[in-house]
Structure formats: C-alpha cells, structure tokens
Amino acid sequence: GGQPRNVQPFSDEDASIETMSHCSGFSDPASFTEDGPEVDEEATQEDLEYKLKGFIDLTLDKSAKTRQAALENLKSAFSSKILYEFIMERRMTLTDSIERCIKKGKSDEQCAAAGLACLLCVQMGSGIESEEIFKTLGPVLKKIVCDGTASIQARQACATCLGICCFIVTDDITELYSTMECLENIFTKAYQRDRDTNGVSSTHNTVLHISALLAWTLLLTICPMNEVKKKIEMHLHKLPSLLSCDDLNMRIAAGETLALLFELARETDADFFYEDMELLTEKLRALATDGNKHRAKVDKRKQRSVFRDVLRAVEERDFPTEMVKFGPERMYIDCWVKKQTYDTFKEILGSGMQYHLQSNDFLRNVFELGPPVMLDAATLKTMKIPRFERHLYNSAAFKARTKARSKCRDKRADVGEFF
C-alpha cells in the first residue's frame, strides 16, 4: 500500500504498444465475477487482488489511454465486489492517483477518476478514512466544477462526485453547506435561461446544471430542518421555470426535485401552503399529458410517467411505492427522499447495486436494512433451483397448458361441426 515506484510526469507522448499491452490482460470485466461454487475462493481472491494491484500501478502510466483503462477496470471491480480490506491498505495510494488524474488528465480520464472516487467512498463508508479522502479530493473537485475552461463532461462528473462523497463522508455541517453553495452557484444559472438573449451557453451547460441540481438535492435530504426551510423558501418559486426547458432530463430533474421539496416542506410544516399551487399543477398536468408531435414517443412516454407521479405528490401527497428485490430480501421505496437516494447510488453502482445492498454496511445503514443477512451455503443451495429441475418444471407447465388448450380447441371444433 506504499507509494509506487518513481514514474515520469504525465505525458501522452511516447505511448508505446508495450504500455498498452499491460492493461489488455486485465480489461475483461467478467474476471470480477465468480465462475462457480467449486472454484477455490481464496485463490480467486488472490488473483483478483493481483490484478487490482496492477491497475493501481497503471494509473500512473505515461499513456493517457492506459491510465483511463486502469481507472475503468478499478471501477468495474469496486462496483461488483466488497473490497474493504484491500482498499484500506491502499487508500492513500488510490487517493493520490485519483487526485493526479483529475488535476492533470483530460476529459475522459477526469470522468473516470471522479467515478472511481465515488466508488472508493462507497466502499470505505462514513469513517475517518473516508473523511481523509474527501479532505484531499474535495477542493480538487470544487475547483473543476467551478472552472469554466474545463470540459462540461468533466465538470458534470465532478459535480456528481462532490455531492455523493459529501453525502457519504461529512459530519461537518460547515463543509456540507459549503458544498451545497458550490453546487447552487452552478444550477441556479439555469434559472436565468428565460432572460438570456442568445441561450446558447445555457443549452450547452444543461447537462452540468442537471448534475449539480441532483447532487444538491441529495445533500438537502441530510440537512437540518431549519436549513431545509431556508432552501425551500429560496428555490421553490424558481424551480418551476425549469419545467419549460427544452431538455427532457432537465424537466424530469426539476419535477422530481419539486416533488421532494414539497415532501420535505410538509414534513416540517403540516399546514404548508404554496401560493402558486394552481399555476404549478396546471404546468405539471400539461407535462403529464403532453402530446406534442415534435417530441419522440419514448421521451413523451417517459415524461408522462414521471409527471403523473410528480403531480400526485404535489396535489395529493401521494407516492407510488416501489419494491426492490436483492437476494432473499425486499426493500420498499415509499417516499421521494428514498427514491432520490436510491436512484443516485444505482447510477454509480449500476448492476452492482443489488450486491452492495446485500453486503455493504454503509448502504444498508442508509436504507435502514440492518446488518447484512448471513446465509450459509446449505440455505443458499435450497433457495436456488437447479437448472435441470427448472427445465422439468417448465416442461411440465408447458404440457399442462397444451392439454388445456387442446381441450378448448376440441370443444370449439365440436360446436363448429354441430352448426
């Protein structure tokens, strides 16, 4: 876990075939999945750790493509496995590598490094070690987010990373407010869109505004109630202007944020009253029944689905409960705060979300799932139906359906002959 060997400063020059070949042997994400119950788990773990050490070394390679490939492979591993012990020993090396890649890399590399920083904090949870990571990376992320000369994609990735890492790590209320203010300074520029004469820059920055708004909303869910009230007063009258944005994702982000703000407002004050309720519900209803022909069918379907739920939340204080299955467990998403949190972590963990819900102490704590459910091999075996048995069951069901349908066909045939 110590500092890697001395390497030359970052440079895209002299990128040789040899350096790229170092990464190619580790680039298969399938290598992180278990091959079967009979594989020696200890040997598999050692093999995985050997590969991961190689990736960590390659994050300092001279070639930008090699560094980016190494970052992406580390992301695949961190999202699909719990590697707490391995990471704990190398957290400073990983933090240094991520910091260098964000500072000196180009757009794609910065995005990959920011994504890895999110996963690093998810793996480490909300302990002192994570705080140290955030103290190092927080200022770097803020600098990129506020840097108008940086690429929009890098700023977008860093805004998301800043929100997630702050959510996981910080117990310092001052740091929380400071991070929210940084994100506010970004997405509030979208409010001025209607007043812009050319609107070109606003359109170009929309993806950044969306990421900043969603990251800010996530942090709002862990704010003290007095701060929540201030933020609601500040933004509830301005957010509806974003519902007229040309970008579908911005309309959806604004709608879901409004639903969450109304939910929090009613929690803080049961008699909460919104002055422009009639105008707002009219806007939401129009989006929930939008039939504009110039919009794609898929977009219209998605928009109508989201805004039907948002309208119900604003008008009727209702939320359509969703159920998430992972292993033998079930989790019910029954409010907008929980939905926002779940969607955020699902975005960064992807297909590894179910695995982390089962095994990651931090995520289980966030969703109040209690300690991980420990199942022995015998229990797991009884829960999993063997492939041969599934085949027999499906065959029997198919035969039963065929017989039932044959009888019906015979009856119809008889009736036909009678007439």
C-alpha positions as CSV (number, residue, x, y, z in Angstrom):
1,G,0.0,0.0,0.0
2,G,3.0,2.3,-0.1
3,Q,3.9,4.9,-2.7
4,P,4.5,3.3,-6.2
5,R,7.8,3.4,-8.0
6,N,9.1,6.7,-9.4
7,V,7.4,7.5,-12.7
8,Q,7.8,10.2,-15.2
9,P,5.2,13.1,-15.2
10,F,2.0,12.5,-17.1
11,S,2.5,12.8,-20.9
12,D,0.6,11.4,-23.9
13,E,3.9,11.3,-25.9
14,D,5.8,8.0,-26.2
15,A,2.7,5.9,-25.6
16,S,4.0,2.6,-26.8
17,I,2.3,-0.7,-27.7
18,E,4.1,-2.2,-24.8
19,T,2.5,0.0,-22.2
20,M,-1.0,-0.6,-23.6
21,S,-0.4,-4.4,-23.6
22,H,0.0,-4.2,-19.8
23,C,-3.7,-3.2,-19.5
24,S,-5.1,-5.5,-22.1
25,G,-4.7,-8.6,-19.9
26,F,-6.8,-7.0,-17.2
27,S,-9.6,-5.5,-19.2
28,D,-12.2,-8.2,-19.0
29,P,-15.0,-7.2,-16.5
30,A,-16.1,-10.8,-16.4
31,S,-12.9,-11.6,-14.5
32,F,-14.6,-10.0,-11.5
33,T,-17.5,-12.4,-11.4
34,E,-17.4,-15.8,-9.7
35,D,-17.1,-18.8,-12.1
36,G,-18.9,-21.3,-9.9
37,P,-19.3,-22.9,-6.5
38,E,-16.3,-25.2,-7.0
39,V,-13.7,-22.5,-7.6
40,D,-11.2,-22.1,-4.8
41,E,-12.4,-18.7,-3.3
42,E,-9.0,-17.9,-1.7
43,A,-7.1,-18.4,-5.0
44,T,-9.7,-16.4,-6.8
45,Q,-9.4,-13.5,-4.3
46,E,-5.6,-13.6,-4.6
47,D,-5.9,-13.5,-8.4
48,L,-8.3,-10.5,-8.2
49,E,-6.1,-8.6,-5.8
50,Y,-3.0,-9.3,-8.0
51,K,-4.9,-7.8,-11.0
52,L,-6.1,-4.8,-8.9
53,K,-2.5,-4.0,-7.8
54,G,-1.6,-4.0,-11.5
55,F,-4.4,-1.5,-12.2
56,I,-3.3,0.8,-9.4
57,D,0.2,0.9,-10.7
58,L,-1.1,1.6,-14.2
59,T,-3.0,4.7,-13.1
60,L,0.4,6.4,-13.0
61,D,1.4,5.3,-16.5
62,K,2.7,7.7,-19.1
63,S,-0.1,6.8,-21.6
64,A,-3.4,8.5,-21.0
65,K,-5.2,5.5,-22.6
66,T,-3.5,3.1,-20.2
67,R,-4.4,5.3,-17.2
68,Q,-8.0,5.5,-18.3
69,A,-8.3,1.8,-18.9
70,A,-6.9,1.1,-15.4
71,L,-9.4,3.5,-13.8
72,E,-12.3,1.9,-15.7
73,N,-11.2,-1.6,-14.6
74,L,-10.9,-0.4,-10.9
75,K,-14.4,1.0,-11.2
76,S,-15.7,-2.4,-12.5
77,A,-14.1,-4.2,-9.6
78,F,-15.3,-1.7,-6.9
79,S,-18.9,-1.7,-8.1
80,S,-19.1,-5.5,-8.2
81,K,-17.2,-6.6,-5.1
82,I,-16.8,-5.5,-1.5
83,L,-13.0,-4.9,-1.2
84,Y,-12.8,-3.0,2.1
85,E,-9.6,-4.7,3.5
86,F,-7.7,-4.4,0.2
87,I,-8.7,-0.7,-0.3
88,M,-8.0,0.2,3.4
89,E,-4.3,-0.8,2.9
90,R,-4.0,1.2,-0.3
91,R,-6.4,4.1,0.2
92,M,-3.7,6.8,0.2
93,T,-2.1,5.5,-3.0
94,L,-5.6,5.4,-4.6
95,T,-6.4,8.9,-3.4
96,D,-3.1,10.2,-4.8
97,S,-3.7,8.5,-8.2
98,I,-7.3,9.9,-8.4
99,E,-6.1,13.4,-7.5
100,R,-3.4,13.4,-10.2
101,C,-5.8,12.0,-12.8
102,I,-8.4,14.7,-12.1
103,K,-5.8,17.5,-12.0
104,K,-3.7,16.6,-15.0
105,G,-5.8,14.3,-17.1
106,K,-8.2,15.2,-20.0
107,S,-11.9,15.0,-20.1
108,D,-12.5,11.2,-20.3
109,E,-9.8,10.5,-17.7
110,Q,-11.2,13.1,-15.3
111,C,-14.6,11.5,-15.6
112,A,-13.3,8.0,-14.9
113,A,-11.3,9.3,-11.9
114,A,-14.3,11.1,-10.5
115,G,-16.4,7.9,-10.9
116,L,-13.7,5.9,-9.1
117,A,-13.6,8.5,-6.2
118,C,-17.4,7.9,-5.7
119,L,-16.9,4.1,-5.5
120,L,-13.9,4.5,-3.2
121,C,-16.1,6.4,-0.7
122,V,-18.9,3.9,-1.1
123,Q,-16.5,1.1,-0.3
124,M,-15.0,2.9,2.7
125,G,-18.3,4.1,4.2
126,S,-18.6,7.0,6.5
127,G,-15.5,6.6,8.7
128,I,-12.4,8.7,9.5
129,E,-10.5,7.2,6.5
130,S,-13.2,8.5,4.1
131,E,-13.0,11.9,5.7
132,E,-9.3,12.0,4.9
133,I,-10.0,11.0,1.3
134,F,-12.6,13.8,1.0
135,K,-10.3,16.4,2.5
136,T,-7.8,15.6,-0.2
137,L,-10.3,15.4,-3.2
138,G,-13.0,17.8,-2.1
139,P,-11.0,21.0,-3.0
140,V,-9.9,19.5,-6.3
141,L,-13.5,18.5,-7.3
142,K,-14.8,22.0,-6.4
143,K,-12.1,23.6,-8.5
144,I,-13.0,21.6,-11.6
145,V,-16.8,22.2,-11.1
146,C,-16.3,25.9,-11.0
147,D,-13.7,26.0,-13.8
148,G,-15.3,27.5,-16.9
149,T,-12.4,26.3,-19.1
150,A,-12.7,22.6,-18.1
151,S,-14.8,20.3,-20.3
152,I,-18.6,20.1,-19.5
153,Q,-18.4,16.3,-19.1
154,A,-15.5,16.6,-16.5
155,R,-17.4,19.3,-14.6
156,Q,-20.6,17.2,-14.7
157,A,-18.8,14.1,-13.3
158,C,-17.0,16.1,-10.6
159,A,-20.3,17.8,-9.5
160,T,-21.9,14.3,-9.1
161,C,-18.8,13.0,-7.3
162,L,-18.8,16.0,-5.0
163,G,-22.4,15.5,-3.9
164,I,-22.1,11.7,-3.4
165,C,-18.8,11.9,-1.5
166,C,-20.0,14.7,0.7
167,F,-23.2,12.8,1.4
168,I,-21.2,9.7,2.5
169,V,-18.4,11.4,4.4
170,T,-19.1,14.7,6.0
171,D,-20.2,15.1,9.6
172,D,-19.0,18.8,9.4
173,I,-22.1,21.0,8.8
174,T,-19.9,23.8,7.6
175,E,-18.5,21.6,4.8
176,L,-22.0,20.4,3.9
177,Y,-23.2,24.0,3.5
178,S,-20.1,25.0,1.6
179,T,-20.5,22.1,-0.9
180,M,-24.2,22.9,-1.4
181,E,-23.4,26.5,-2.1
182,C,-20.8,25.4,-4.7
183,L,-23.5,23.3,-6.4
184,E,-26.1,26.1,-6.1
185,N,-23.9,28.5,-7.9
186,I,-23.9,26.1,-10.9
187,F,-27.6,25.1,-11.3
188,T,-29.1,28.5,-10.4
189,K,-27.6,29.8,-13.6
190,A,-30.3,27.7,-15.4
191,Y,-33.0,29.9,-13.8
192,Q,-31.7,32.8,-15.9
193,R,-32.2,30.9,-19.1
194,D,-35.5,32.7,-19.9
195,R,-33.8,36.1,-19.5
196,D,-30.8,35.1,-21.8
197,T,-31.0,36.7,-25.2
198,N,-29.0,34.1,-27.1
199,G,-29.4,31.0,-24.8
200,V,-26.5,29.2,-26.5
201,S,-24.4,28.9,-23.4
202,S,-27.3,27.8,-21.3
203,T,-28.2,24.9,-23.7
204,H,-24.5,23.8,-23.8
205,N,-24.4,23.8,-19.9
206,T,-27.7,22.0,-19.3
207,V,-26.1,18.6,-18.5
208,L,-23.9,20.3,-15.9
209,H,-26.9,22.1,-14.4
210,I,-28.8,18.8,-14.1
211,S,-25.9,17.0,-12.3
212,A,-25.4,19.9,-9.9
213,L,-29.2,20.1,-9.2
214,L,-29.4,16.4,-8.5
215,A,-26.3,16.4,-6.3
216,W,-27.6,19.4,-4.4
217,T,-31.0,17.7,-3.9
218,L,-29.3,14.6,-2.5
219,L,-27.4,16.8,0.1
220,L,-30.6,18.6,1.0
221,T,-32.0,15.3,2.3
222,I,-29.4,15.2,5.1
223,C,-29.7,18.9,6.1
224,P,-31.1,20.0,9.5
225,M,-34.8,21.1,9.2
226,N,-34.1,24.8,9.7
227,E,-31.7,24.8,6.7
228,V,-34.3,22.8,4.7
229,K,-36.9,25.5,5.3
230,K,-34.4,28.2,4.1
231,K,-33.6,26.3,0.9
232,I,-37.3,25.7,0.2
233,E,-38.1,29.4,0.5
234,M,-35.2,30.2,-1.7
235,H,-35.9,27.7,-4.6
236,L,-39.5,26.5,-4.6
237,H,-40.7,29.6,-6.5
238,K,-37.8,29.4,-9.0
239,L,-37.6,25.7,-9.8
240,P,-40.9,25.7,-11.9
241,S,-39.2,27.8,-14.5
242,L,-37.0,24.8,-15.4
243,L,-40.1,22.8,-16.3
244,S,-40.2,24.7,-19.6
245,C,-36.6,23.7,-20.5
246,D,-36.2,22.0,-24.0
247,D,-34.1,19.2,-22.4
248,L,-36.2,16.3,-21.2
249,N,-33.8,15.3,-18.5
250,M,-33.8,18.8,-17.0
251,R,-37.6,18.8,-16.9
252,I,-37.6,15.5,-15.1
253,A,-34.9,16.5,-12.7
254,A,-36.8,19.7,-11.9
255,G,-40.1,17.9,-11.5
256,E,-38.6,15.2,-9.1
257,T,-36.8,17.9,-7.1
258,L,-40.1,19.8,-6.8
259,A,-41.9,16.7,-5.5
260,L,-39.1,16.1,-3.0
261,L,-39.2,19.8,-1.8
262,F,-43.0,19.5,-1.3
263,E,-42.5,16.3,0.7
264,L,-39.9,17.9,2.9
265,A,-41.9,21.1,3.3
266,R,-45.0,19.2,4.5
267,E,-42.8,17.2,6.9
268,T,-41.5,20.4,8.5
269,D,-45.0,22.1,8.5
270,A,-48.2,20.1,8.2
271,D,-50.1,23.2,7.1
272,F,-47.6,24.2,4.5
273,F,-49.2,26.4,1.8
274,Y,-47.8,27.2,-1.7
275,E,-49.2,30.4,-3.2
276,D,-48.9,29.5,-6.9
277,M,-50.3,26.0,-6.5
278,E,-52.9,26.4,-9.3
279,L,-50.3,27.6,-11.8
280,L,-47.9,24.8,-10.8
281,T,-50.4,22.0,-11.0
282,E,-51.5,23.3,-14.4
283,K,-47.9,23.1,-15.7
284,L,-47.4,19.6,-14.2
285,R,-50.7,18.4,-15.7
286,A,-49.7,19.6,-19.1
287,L,-46.4,17.7,-18.9
288,A,-48.2,14.6,-17.6
289,T,-50.5,14.6,-20.7
290,D,-48.0,16.1,-23.2
291,G,-48.8,15.0,-26.8
292,N,-46.5,17.3,-28.8
293,K,-45.8,15.6,-32.1
294,H,-42.3,17.1,-32.4
295,R,-41.1,15.0,-29.4
296,A,-40.0,11.4,-29.7
297,K,-42.6,8.8,-28.5
298,V,-40.1,7.3,-26.0
299,D,-39.4,10.7,-24.5
300,K,-43.2,11.5,-24.2
301,R,-43.9,8.2,-22.6
302,K,-41.1,8.7,-20.0
303,Q,-42.1,12.3,-19.3
304,R,-45.8,11.4,-18.8
305,S,-44.9,8.6,-16.5
306,V,-42.7,10.8,-14.3
307,F,-45.0,13.8,-14.2
308,R,-48.1,11.7,-13.3
309,D,-46.2,10.7,-10.1
310,V,-45.0,14.3,-9.5
311,L,-48.5,15.7,-9.9
312,R,-49.9,13.2,-7.4
313,A,-47.1,14.1,-5.0
314,V,-47.8,17.8,-5.2
315,E,-51.7,17.6,-5.3
316,E,-52.5,14.6,-3.2
317,R,-49.3,14.0,-1.1
318,D,-49.1,10.5,-2.6
319,F,-46.1,8.4,-3.7
320,P,-46.3,5.2,-5.8
321,T,-44.4,2.6,-3.6
322,E,-41.8,0.6,-5.5
323,M,-40.3,-2.7,-4.3
324,V,-36.6,-3.6,-4.9
325,K,-35.5,-7.3,-4.6
326,F,-32.0,-8.3,-3.8
327,G,-31.2,-11.8,-2.8
328,P,-33.7,-13.1,-0.3
329,E,-34.5,-9.5,0.9
330,R,-37.0,-6.9,-0.2
331,M,-36.9,-3.1,0.2
332,Y,-39.8,-0.7,-0.3
333,I,-39.2,2.8,-1.7
334,D,-42.1,4.7,-0.2
335,C,-41.0,8.4,-0.4
336,W,-39.2,10.8,-2.7
337,V,-36.2,11.2,-0.4
338,K,-35.6,7.4,-0.5
339,K,-36.2,7.4,-4.3
340,Q,-33.7,10.2,-4.9
341,T,-31.0,8.4,-2.7
342,Y,-31.6,5.0,-4.4
343,D,-31.5,6.4,-7.9
344,T,-28.2,8.3,-7.1
345,F,-26.4,5.2,-5.9
346,K,-27.9,2.9,-8.6
347,E,-26.5,5.4,-11.2
348,I,-22.9,4.9,-9.9
349,L,-23.1,1.2,-8.9
350,G,-25.1,0.0,-12.0
351,S,-25.6,-3.8,-11.9
352,G,-23.6,-4.0,-8.7
353,M,-26.4,-2.2,-6.7
354,Q,-28.1,-5.4,-5.6
355,Y,-24.8,-6.9,-4.4
356,H,-24.0,-3.7,-2.4
357,L,-27.5,-3.6,-0.9
358,Q,-26.9,-7.1,0.4
359,S,-23.3,-6.7,1.6
360,N,-22.3,-3.0,2.0
361,D,-22.7,-1.9,5.7
362,F,-22.9,1.8,4.7
363,L,-25.7,1.4,2.1
364,R,-27.6,-0.9,4.4
365,N,-27.4,1.8,7.1
366,V,-28.6,4.5,4.7
367,F,-31.7,2.5,3.8
368,E,-32.2,1.2,7.3
369,L,-31.8,-2.5,6.3
370,G,-29.9,-3.6,9.5
371,P,-26.8,-5.8,9.4
372,P,-26.2,-8.0,6.4
373,V,-28.2,-11.2,6.3
374,M,-25.7,-14.1,6.7
375,L,-26.8,-17.2,4.8
376,D,-24.9,-20.4,5.0
377,A,-24.1,-22.5,1.8
378,A,-26.9,-25.0,2.6
379,T,-29.6,-22.3,2.8
380,L,-28.4,-20.7,-0.4
381,K,-28.4,-24.1,-2.2
382,T,-32.0,-24.7,-1.1
383,M,-33.1,-21.3,-2.3
384,K,-31.5,-21.8,-5.8
385,I,-33.4,-24.2,-8.0
386,P,-31.0,-26.3,-10.1
387,R,-31.2,-25.8,-13.9
388,F,-32.4,-29.4,-14.5
389,E,-35.3,-29.0,-12.1
390,R,-36.3,-25.7,-13.6
391,H,-36.2,-27.4,-17.0
392,L,-38.5,-30.2,-15.8
393,Y,-40.9,-27.7,-14.1
394,N,-41.1,-25.6,-17.3
395,S,-41.7,-28.7,-19.4
396,A,-44.5,-29.9,-17.1
397,A,-46.1,-26.5,-17.2
398,F,-45.9,-26.3,-21.0
399,K,-47.5,-29.8,-21.3
400,A,-50.3,-28.8,-18.9
401,R,-51.0,-25.6,-20.9
402,T,-51.0,-27.5,-24.2
403,K,-53.5,-30.1,-22.9
404,A,-55.8,-27.4,-21.5
405,R,-55.7,-25.5,-24.8
406,S,-56.3,-28.7,-26.8
407,K,-59.5,-29.4,-24.9
408,C,-60.8,-25.9,-25.6
409,R,-59.9,-26.4,-29.3
410,D,-61.8,-29.7,-29.3
411,K,-64.9,-28.1,-27.9
412,R,-64.8,-25.3,-30.4
413,A,-64.3,-27.9,-33.2
414,D,-67.4,-29.9,-32.0
415,V,-69.5,-26.7,-31.9
416,G,-68.4,-25.9,-35.4
417,E,-69.4,-29.3,-36.7
418,F,-72.8,-29.2,-35.0
419,F,-73.7,-26.0,-36.7
